[in-house]
Amino acid sequence: MASLIRALRVATTCPRPSPAQGPGLRSMACTVGHTTEKKVPHQRILKETQGPSVVAQGPSRPLPSTANVVVIGGGSVGCQTLYHLAKLGVSGAVLLERERLTSGTTWHTAGLLWQLRPSDVEVELLAHTRRVVSHDLEEETGLHTGWIQNGGLFIASNRQRLDEYKRLMSLGKAYGVESHVLSPAETKALYPLMNVDDLYGTLYVPHDGTMDPAGTCTTLTRAAAARGAQVIENCPVTGIRVRTDDFGVRRVAAVETEHGSIQTPCVVNCAGVWASAVGRMAGVKVPLVAMHHAYVVTERIEGIQNMPNVRDHDASVYLRLQGDALSVGGYEADPIFWEDVSDKFAFGLFDLDWDVFTQHIEGAINRVPVLEKTGIKSTVCGPESFTPDHKPLMGEAPELRGFFLGCGFNSAGMMLGGGCGQELAHWIVHGRPEKDMYSYDIRRFHHSLTDHRRWIRERSHESYAKNYSVVFPHDEPLAGRNMRRDPLHEELLGRGCVFQERHGWERPGWFNLQGAAPVLDYDYYGAYGNQVHKDCAYNRLLGDEYTFDFPPHHDVIKKECLACRRAAAVFNMSYFGKFYLLGPDARKAADWLFSADVSRPPGSTVYTCMLNPRGGTESDLTVSRLTPGQDSQDSRLAPAFEGDGYYLAVGGAVTQHNWSHITSVLQDQRFRCQLIDSSEDLGMISIQGPASRAVLQEVLDADLSNAAFPFSTHKLVRAAGHLVRAVRLSFVGEMGWELHIPRTSCVPVYRAVMAAGAKHGLVNAGYRAIDSLSIEKGYRHWHADLRSDDSPLEAGLAFTCKLRSAVPFLGREALEKQRATGLRRRLVCFTVGEKVPMFGLEAIWRDGQVVGHVRRADFGFTINKTIAYGYIRDPSGEPVLLDFVKSGDYALERMGVTYAAQAHLRSPFDPDNKRVKGIY
């Protein structure tokens, strides 16, 4: 028997492996197959299989000829998806597992469930998983899943980490998750074996716990089978048959196996590490990588029984209670990539690389000193799949209708499986999930990135290495940068632009007056023999963002905002998505797609939403009606079309989501029209502020008066001799115009605008200023205070819905029902008198009760107050009436401290909308 400290000593004396060839990656210690005896101090290891493979014996039951849904993969997510499909009444659902249930990754997972994460949607998903494994399954089947409620303890060894935990505690109050911030002494009393000398405090969640992978999956499949679902083991999938319908759309037709085929219109890819291979069978790109992920199991520890599971994020280590022992694991900076994923791998393990694992031993011994003399009973090093943003891949693939993803769970498949299985089932049956799943939706990634090997690898590495890092509101990735740059990138970089990254695009964040801050190539944080960048201006400025207070450049952003309010600011919005909807059925499509009436005369521009069948908001965007037969000699600005034409401008971070949503609706409704993506062909700048007309009048060859160019209209004009589309709109609550510019003309037009604006006080401004200015005016941000589970009525956007007309549109029936029964929640604006930073997730208190949480918050520099938006409910369950909103006393809880807040039914800034109309 060997101890952890002995393992540490051996590891530090062994030579480090040389970096692998390629982009700084370590070669893996062992490819696949049997685990070999290793020259490391341990008594035994888990063996390659638990008995001989039985794949050769054939499938566990005959294959049906048809199925309504085929789930591929019998791990946690696959079993949860099958179970929830069965609960929704789907008959004839089939799960195919190439080996036995839990093979691949699930069988060796730690099975931890932590209820609190810095995402309201994830808190809801985790709550459902916990309810399924701790209550529902046992009630349905009479079988115990193996759930153990021993609690969870998050360790804070610095002030910022404790602040993060306090944020989680406040969010938990909105969802009824019990949690307590403990002092070091209280922590010692709860966990006597713990070293608390270096602690600031801990977060204790008493109802966290541990799941048993085998027990959970077995119980799930039995419950599903009782409702008519089938589970077929030992049946590898060899292909996905695809058909093309008479509208030219690719659709799933069948699943092929070594033992026959199953005709089906729907496949769910829950193959984990092997999901990319299954995707290739269907021509679907699945952006994930496989890595080694390890833990060790100790010998018996006296006094450890009934202790909570522990996450020491700053040491990047977790301690899972395993009877009278502990499992010790974590996330390292130099994980090993599994380069050649084998389809023969089932219940195998890799050799544990002690050089990689050493850092976890150090952290574990520091936190629980008794481990220094505790023996190692077994080592577990298996494959896990990881994604570029450490979020799962879910939803219908944009390349193939009927092909759904449920994979890439970043070692969280057990804890998220119940919630995600339920959402996948709803997605398949009802066309949309119940919750807002955009952060997990495969359509969040632009199609140019989903098979870009370097981007996927770099981003997946960084996400893995930073998994336990503090989640700061304004953090940015350093990996996979400079993938998509607009025509003004170099021009703005030279003017001090500090860029943000959104799905490959580099967009302006704010402007540093001290000089350029370029984003350098990814250095893997010094892993794999790479040299860490030194004296990097961008990294230094990003480091200033690592705070829950106002950052040092808070006043720089203030100057950008106030310049926009008092003079004018230019915003580069070139990363926006720009689509044309053209053709004989374009008007029919527009009427059905858009909640507002966009079939106004050519030259008009309308702000509208797109809804799903549940009445949730899939997008907010602007739609401009085009003039037919307009000869511009530039198809990028005025393409030729028959019938009707519309120009769509959508948020750049959600371009792929919008494209996929519109495409699916056009296919389902069989509209005869084209959707053309001109996002890369056109740039876009927006000039906003009281002086915007004076600035642009010197650049454009058009009359910009209110009479000649009113709000919500657009025209083709010339800017410094270049043809552009000018649109009079505002996203910050000021008079202003957007200029949509052919790519080759962007730089000269921008320079002309800056030259003309010099005497008017025109400044460059970025998206940090947009965030502040727009929340001050009450404009919504999609995926923040407006999501796919929020209706326009709940969000205060009823004016975007043509409910007074008889024109049908997608989601109308749901809105009419909601209007008739009353709103069960309502978006409310709050202002806080004290100058305190808020970022979202704060609990909303009304008359001593928690009635919701903040979705979005920022500081409004013009009104000099913190502004927050959140949805509130009436604790009685009744509709939220305006009198209910107006009558309460409100407070917002930030990190356990409440601040008095005032509720507003209208925007606190320019509620009469005079400024956007040019009335100052």
N, C-alpha and C positions, 0 to 999 in steps of 0.2 A: 504494500500500500504506500502511495506517495502523497505528499501534502501539496497544497497550492503554492506554498512558498518554495518548495523544492522545484515545482514546475517552472516557477518564475526564474529561479537561478539557472536552470538548464537552458531556458529560452534565451537568456541574456548572454550566455557563453557560446551559443550556436551561431555560425555565420549566417548572415542574411542572404536570402536568395537574390540573384541579380535581377534587375528589372527586365520584364518581358519585352520582346520586340513590339513595335507598334507604338501607339500613343501613350507610352508610360504605364503599361499594365503589367502586373505581376503574373507570371505563369502560375497555373494552379498546381497544387501539390500532388494531386492524383486525379486522373481523368474520371473514370466511372468504374463501376463494378465493385468487387469485393474490397472491404476495408482490410488493409494490411496491418500487421503488428508494427508499431511505431517505436522508435527509440526516444520515447518521452516517458516521464515518470507517472505511470498510471497502472492500475491493477487490471482493468479490463475495459473493453469498448463494446458498444452495441454492434452486433454483427450485420452483415449485408442483407440478410433476409430473415424472416421469421418462419422458416420452413421453405421447402422447395417451391419454385414458381409453378403455377398451375395454368398459365396462359395457354400452353400447348394442348391442354385438355379441351379447349373450346369454350364457348360462352356458357354462362351459368344457367341460361334459359334460352329457348328459341327466340329469334328476332321477329317482331311483328312486321308485317309488310308496310304498314303506314303508322304514322304518329303525328299528333298535332304539334308537338314540340319534342325535340331531341336535345338533351343536355349532355355535353361531352365533358367528362371529368367527374370523378367521385370523391373529390375533396370536400372541404367545409362548404365552400360557396356553391358547388354543384349540388350537394345534398340539400342545402338550405333553399336553393332556387326550385328544385323539384318539389320540396315540401310545400312551399308557398304557392307554386302553380297548382298543386293538388287542392290546396285550401281555397283557391279562387274558383275551383270547379272545372279546371282543365282536365278533360278526360283523355286518356291515351298519351300521357306524357311519359317519355322514356329517358332514363339516364344510362349512358354507356361509359363504362370504366374499363380501360385497357388491361388493368391488372385486378387488384382488389380495392375496395373502398379505402380511402385515406392514403393510397400509395403516392409516392412522389415527395410531397412536402407536408401535407396535413398530419401524417402519422407521427412525425417527430417535432411538431410545433409545440411551443411552450404553453399555449392555451390561456394566456393572460387576458383579462378583461378589465380595462380601466374606463370608468364612466365619463370622465371629464377630458375633453380636448378643446383646443381653441377654435371650435367651429360649432355653431348651433345645430347644423344638420347632422354632423357626426355624433353629437350628444344624443340626438333622437335615434340615429341608427344603432348606436351602442345600447340604448335603453331597450330597443326592440329585441336585439340579440339576447340580452340578459333575461328579458321576460320569457322568451322562447325556451332557453336552456334551463332556467331556474323554476319555471312554472308550467308553461303551456304543454311541453312535450310530456312531462310526467303526468299531467292531468289527462292527456289524450290517450297515452299508451300504458300508463301504470309502471313505466320503466324509469329508472334514475339515469340521468344523462352523465353523471359524474361531476356536476357543478358543486364547487366548494366556495362558500362565501367567507373568506378570511380577511377581506379588506385590502386596501391599497395605501401605500405611503410614498409620497413624492418628496425627495430630499432637496433642500435649498441650501447651498453653501455660499451664496452671495445674495446681495440685496435685490438685484434684478430678477433672479430666479424666483425669489419669494414674491416679488411683485407679480410675476407671471402666474404663480399659483393663486394669488389673491384674485386675479382676473378670472381664473377658472372657477373659483369659489363663487364669485358674484354671478357668473353665467349659470352655474349649477342651481342657484336659487330660483331662477326662472323656470327650471325644469324639475324642481323637486328632488334634486340630487343632494343628499346630505353630505356635507364635507366640513372639515374643521382645520383651521390653521393652528398648528401646535408650536409651542416654544421648544427649545432643545430639551429642557427638563421634562416637559410633558411627553416628548418623543421618547426619551429614555425610559420613562415609566411604562409606556406602551410596548417598547421593544428593548428590553434590558440588555441584549447582546450588542446593541448598536453603539458605535462611537459617535458622540454628538458634539465633541469639542470644537469642531470646525463648522457647525451648522448655524444658519440664521433662523431656521425654522423648517417645518414640514407641512405638507397638506395631507390630511388623513381622510380617506373616503371609505367608511366602514362597510359599504355594500358592494365594493369591488370584489373580484374573486378569480377563480381558476376553472377553466373548462377542460374536460377530458375529450380529446379528439375522436377516439374510437367510439366511446360511449355516445357522444353527441351525434356523430354521423350515422351510427347504427339506429339510434332512436328516430332520427329524422326520416330515414328511408323506410322504416317500419310504419311510421305515421303516414308517409306519402303513399306507400303500398296499400294501406287500409282504405285510401280514397281512390284507388284504381291506377296509381302510377306503377311503372315497372322499373326495376333496377337490374341491369345486365352487366355482370362483371366478366373479366377475361375476354373482352371484345374490343380490340384496338380499331380505331377509325383510320381508314386508309385514304379517304377522299370525300370531298363535298361536291355533289353534282349541282350545277347551276343551269338555269334556263333564262332565256331572254324573252320577255313578253312582247305582245304586238305593239307596245308603246316604246320598245327599245330599252326597257328597264331590266337589269339583272336581278334575278330572284333565286333564293334557295329552292332546290327541287328535291334533293335526297341526300342521305348520309350513306357512304359506302364503307363496309368493313370487310375483314378477311372472311367473314361468314355470311355475307349477303348484304343487301341494302335496305334502307328504310326510307320510303317516300315521306317527305315532310316539308312544310313551308317555312319552318322555323328551327334554327339551330342556336344553341347557347354555348359559347366557347368558354368553359370553365376549366381549361386544361393547365392552368398555372404556368409553371416554367415552360411547358410545351405548347403554350397558347400561340406563340409565333408560328410554330410548325403547322398547327391546325389552321391558322389564318392563311398561310401560304397555299393550303389546299383549295381555298376559296378565292384567292386573289385579294385577300384583305390584309392590310398592314397593321401589325400589332406592336406598338413601340414599347418594348420592355427588354430587360437584360436579366440573365441568370447569374446569381452570385452564391458563394459559400456563406452560410450563416451558421454560427456555432454557439453551443453552450456546454458546460460541464456539469455533472451531477456529483455532489459531494457524498461522502460517507455520513453516517448519522451524527447529528449535532445535538447535544444535550441542551434542552431549554428552547429549542427553535420551534417546537410544536405550537400550532395555532397562531404563529406570528403572521402579520400581513405581508403581502408581496411588496417589494421595494423597487422603486425606480430612482436611481441617483443619476440624474441627467448630466450633471457637470462632470461626473466620472465616466459617463457613457456606459453605465452598467445597470443591469437589473438582477434582482435576487428573487427567485420564485420559490415559494414554499412547496416542497415535494415530500409530504409526510413528515418524517423526522430529519429531512435533509434539505438542501437548497440546490436549485439550478442557477448557475451563474452565466450570464451572457451579456451581450451589448452590441454596439455599433462602433466599428473602428474606422479610422481614416483611410486605411489601405485594404479594403475588402478584396477578396480574390474573385475574379470573374470566371464563370464556367463558360469557356469559349465554345466548346463543341458539345451541345446538349444531346445526350444519347436517348433514343426512344426505347432502349432496353432497361433503363434505370427505373426502379420501382420502390423498393424498400432498402435502398443502399445508402451508404454514408461515405463521405470523403475522410481522408486522413486530416486530423486537426493540425493546422499550422500554428505551432506555439509562438512563433515570432509575431504573428498577427494578433493572437489572442492574449498576449502578455498584458496589454494595457488594462484589460478587464480584470485580471487577477489583482493587479495593483489597486484598482479602485474598490474591488470587493473586500480585500483585506483591510483597507483603510476604514471602510464603513462597518464591517463586522469582523473585528480582530481575531475572533476565535477561528476564522477560516485559515489563518496562518498555519495552524497545526492540524487542520482537518484533511482527511484523505479524499482522493478523487475516486469515485466509484465507476464513472463512465464518462465518455466524451461523445458528443453528438455534433456532427458537422454535415449538414445537408443542404440541398439546393433551395433557394427562395427566388422569387421573381421581384424585380424592382423597376419602377417607372421613372420617367424624367422629372416628375413633380411630386413623387412619393404619394400619389393618389391612385386608386384603382382605375381600371379601364372598364367602362360599362356602356350599355346602350347599343343601339343598332349601328352597325358599321356603315359609313357613308358610301362605301363602294358596292355594297350588296344588301338588298332588301331581304329581311328575314334572318340576317346573320347578326346575332347579339353577342356582346362581350361581357364576361364576368370574371376578369382575371387581373393579374398585376397588383396583388394586394399588399406587397411590401411587408410581408411577415405579419399582417394584421387580418388575415382571412378568417381566423376563428372569431375574433371579437367583432368584426364588421359584417361577418357572413349573414347573420340573421336579418339585420336591417337591409343589407344590400340584396339578399335573396328575395325579400319581400318587394323591394322596389323594382328589381328585374322582372318579377312576376307581373306586377302592375304594368310595367313598360310593355311587356309582350301582349298582355290581355287587353289593356285599355289604350295602348298607344303612347302613354306617357306615365312616368312614375308619379306617385303621390307627392313626394317631397321634391325640393329643388336639388337635382343631382348634377347640375352643370359641372361642378368641380370634379366629378367622376366620369362625365360623359366623354366618350372617345372623340366626339365632335369638337371638343375644346381645342384640340391640336390642329394647326393648319396642315393641310395635306402635304405641303413641302417638307414637313419635319418628321412625319410618322415613319419614314424609312431612311432618314438621314442618320447614318451610323455614328458619326462623331457627336452630333448633337444628343442623340439618345444616350450614348455611353457617358459623355461628360456630365450631362444633367442627372442621370441616374446615379452616378458616383457621388456627386455633390449632395443629392437628396439623401442618399444613404449615410454619408459621412456627417451630415448636419441633422440627422433625424432627432437627436436629443438636444439640439441647440435651442436657445430661447427663441420663441416666435415673436419677433418684433414687427410692429405694424408696417414699417417702411423698408424692410429688408429687400434685397435684390439678389438674384443669382449671379455668380461669377463664371459659371460654366455655360458653354454653348452660346456665348454672346456673339454679337455682330453677324447673326445669320441673315437678317433681313434689314437693310438700311435704305431709307428713302433718299431722294435726290438732294435734300438739304442737310444730310447728316454731317458731312465735312464742314460745311459752312457754319452750322450751329456749334459743332465741336470747337471750332476756332473762336467762337464767341463765349466759351465757357459753359456750354451745355453739359449738365450732368444727366446722363440718360437712364431711363428705366427700361426694363425688358418685359414685353408682353407677347408670349407665344411666338418668339422669334424676332419680332420687331423691336428695334431700338427707337424709343420715343422720348421726347424731352421731359425730364422730371422738374428741374429747376436750373437756374443759371448762376454759376459760380463766377464772381467777378475777379477772382484771383488767378484765373487762367484755365487752360484746357485740362480736362480730366478724362483721357481716353480709357476705354475698357480694354485690358490686355488679354492675351490668350490665356486660357485656363491653366493654372499651375498645379492642379490636383492637391492644393494645400500642402505641397511638399512631399506627397506620397509617391511611391514607385520611383524614387530617385530624382524627381523633378525639383528644381530650385524654386523656392517661394519668391514671388515678386517683392522687391524691396522699394520703399519710397514711392509707392504707386498712389498717385493723387486720388484716383477713383476709389480705391480700397480705403484710403484714409477718410474720405468724405462719407463713404458708406458706413464706416465704423462709427462716425458721429451719430448715425441713425439708430444705433443699438441702445435705445433708451425708451422708457415709458413716460418720459418727460418731454418738453419741447426740445427739439434738437438745436444745436448752435446756429444753424442757418434759418431758424424760424423767422428772424427779422428780414432775411433776404426774400423769402417767400411773401412776407408781408408787403415789401416794397413792390413786388410784381403785382400783387392783388390791388393795392391802392393806386398804382399807376393805371391799371385797367379801369378802376372806378372814376379816377380824376382826369385822365388824359386818354391814353390808348395803349393797348398791348397786342402783340402779334403772337399767335399760337400756331405752331406747326402741327397739323393734324393729318399729315400725309398717310399715316398708318391706318386711317379709317378704311373700312371696306366700302367699295363703290361698285354697284351692280346696275345693269340695265335689264328691265323686264319689258320685253317687246313681243309683238305678234298679234294675230287675229283675236286671240282670247285674253290678251293682256288686261283688258278692263275687267272681264269676268274674274280673272285671277286676282287682280288688285282688290276688287270688291270683297272677295272671299278671304283673302290673306290679311288685309289691314282692317283694324277695328274702326278707324276714322274714315270719313268720306274723302277719298283721294281723287275721285273722278271729277275734279273741278276743272275749270278752263286751263288750257296749256299756259305755262308760265307761273302756275301756282305751286307752292311748296307746303306740305302738311306734315306736322308732327303726329305720329301714330304709334300704335302698338301692334304686335302680332301675338295672337293668343293660341293656346292649345284647346282641345275639346273640353277640358275641365275649367276653362275660363282663366287659366294662369297665363302670365305674360312671358312669352318666349323671347321678346325683343321689344325695344323701343327704337325708333329710327325716323328719318325724314324721307318723304317721298315727293319727288318733283315731277309734275306732268310735263311731258315733252311736246313740242310743236311738231306735228307731222310734216314731212317734206322740207324741213329746215336744212338748207345747204350751207354747211360750215366749212367744207373742205377738210374737215378733221373728224374722222369717225370715232376718235376717242371721246370727243365732246358731244357729238350729235350723230350717232349711228343711224343708218337708214333702216326703216322698218315699215311694215304693212300693218294696218290696224291701229293699235294704241301703243304708247311707249311711256315708261316711267324710269326715272333715275333715283336710285336708292343709296343713301349714305348711312352706314351702320358702324357701331363702335368697333375699332380695330381689334380689340382683344377677343371679340366674339364673332369675327367675320366668318369663320368656318361653321360655327353654330348656326348663324343666320342662313348661310348658303345651304346647309343641309336641311334646315327646317323648310325653307322655301321650295327646295327641290322635291322633298318628300310630298309636300302638299300639291305641287303641280302634277306629280306622278299619280297620286291618289285620286285627284279630281280629273285627270286626263285633259288638262288645259293645253291648248295648242299655242304655246308661246316659248320664247327663249329667255334664259337667264344667263347674262354675260357678266363675267367678273373682270372689271377694269381696275381693280385695286392697285396693281403694279404699274399700270399705264398712266395713272393720274396722281399728282400730288395735291395737297390741300393746305392752305394757310387761312387763318381766320383773324380778322382785325376787329377788335372789340373795344368800345369805350366812347365817351362823349366826343372825342376828337377823331373818331374813325372816319366819319364822312369827310372831314377836311383833309385827312391824309389821303384817302382813296380818290377823292375828286381830282387830285393832281396826277393820279396814276391811270385811272380808268377813263375810257372815252364815252362815258354815259352820265346822264343826269341822275344824281343820287338823292334828289329831294324826296320827301315823303310822298308827294303826289306822283312823281315819275317812277319811283322804285319803292313801293310800300313794303311793309314787313310781310314775311312769308311769300315772297315772290322770287323768281330767278330769271336771269337773262344771259345770253351769250354776249360778251363785251370784249374789248381789247384792253389789256393791261401792259403798259410800256411796249405796245406794239404786238403783244402775244395774245392769241385768242384764249379766253378763259370762260368758265361758267361762274358767274357771280350769284350768290344766293344770300338774300337778306334774312339772317337767322341769328339767334343768340343762344348760347349754352351757359352764359354767365350772368345774364340779366342786364345787358347793356345793348345799346345800338351797335350794330356791327354787320359785317358781311363775311361770308366764306368765299374764297376763290379756289375753284377746282381747276387745276392747271395741268396740261400735258407734261409728262415727266421732263422732257428736254427743256421746257420753258420755266421750270420751277426756280432755278437760281437767279436768272435775270429779273423775274417778276418780284421775287423776295427782296433782292437788292434795291429795286426801284421803290418798293414800299418802305423799306428802312430809310432810304435817302429822303423820301418825301416826309416821313414821320419825324425826322430828326428835330425839326423846329417845333413839333407839336408834343414832344415828350413821349414818343412811342418807345416801348421797351419790349424785349423778348420775354416771354413767360412760358412756363411749362405746366405739366399736368398737376403738380402739387398746388399751383395757383388755381387751376380749374376746379380741383376738388373743393377748395375753400370757397371760391366764388359761387359755384353751382349750389352747394348746400346752403349758402347764405340766401340764395334766391329761391330755394325750394325745388330745384330741378332734380329729378331722380337719376340715379345711376343704376343701370341694369346689373344684376347680380349682387347688388348691395341692398338698397332699400326697395328694389323692384326685382322680383325673381319669378321663375316659372311656377311657383306655388302661391304667388300673390296675384289677385285680380286687379284690374284697373280701378274698380270701384273701391276696393280696400285701400288702394294706394293713392286715392284722391285724384285719379286720372279719368273720371267718368266723361270728361269733355272730349276724350279721344275716342269715344265709342258712339257709333251712329245708331243708338238705340231708339231714337225718335223717328228714324226712317224705317221703311219696311224691308230694307236690303239685308238679306242674310249674310252672316260672316262667321268664320270659324270661332267658336267659343261663345256665340251669342246666346244660345239656349242656357248655358251655365250662368251667364251674367244675369239673364232675366230671372232665373230661379233664385239667384243670390239676392237680387234686388227685392224680390217678393218676400223672401223669408227674413231679410235683414242681415247686416254685416256682423259676423261674429268676432271680427277684429278690424282695427282701423289704424292706418299709419298716422302718427302724430309727430309734430315738430316740437322739440323742447329747447329752451335756452337756459344756460347756467350762468348766474351772475358772477361767480368766482372764476378767475382765469385758471382753469385746470384742464390739462390735456385729456381728451377722451378719443377713443378709436373705434368703438363698437364693442359689443358683448356686455356692456354694463347693464345691470338689472334696473328695471323701471318700477318704482314704488308709487302706489296711489293710496292715500289714506291708510298707510301701514301695511298694505298688501302688495306682493309682487304681481304685476299685471302684464309683464312682457320684458323684453330686453332690447337694447339699442342695436340696430343693424348697421348704422353708419354715423360717424361723428367727425367733426373737424372744428377748427377755430375760425370764426368769422371776423375778419380784421376790420371791416367797415362798421359793424355794430359792436365790435370789441367784446364778443362773448363766445363761449363754446356752444356749438349747435349740434343737436343729436336728433336722429329720426329712428323711431321704432314702432312696431305694431303692438297695440295694447288690446287686451280682452277684458270683458266683465267677468269677475270671478263667479258670478251667479250663473254664468252660462247664457245669459240673455244677449241679444244683439247690442253692439256698442253704439249707442246713440250719441248725438252731438252734445246733449245735455250732460251725459256721463263724462265726456271728455272735458267739458268746461267746468264741471263742478268739483273735481278732485284737487287735493293737495299732492303735488308730485315731488319726487326726489330721484336722482340717478345714483346708483351705487357703483363707485369706482374702487376696485381693490379693497373692498370691505368698508369703505367710507362713503357715506351718503352726502349728496349735495342738493340743496333745494333747487328745483327746476320749475320753469313756467311753461305750460302747454300752449301751443298756438294752432289755430285752425287755418291760418293763412301764413304765407311767407313773412318772416319778420323784416325782410328788406324789400322795399318797393312793392307792397302788396297789390297796388293798382296797375302794375305793369306799364308805367309811363316811360321808363327809360328805354325799354326795347323798341318803343315807338318813336324814339328821338325826342321825347318831351323831358327836358331837364330844367 
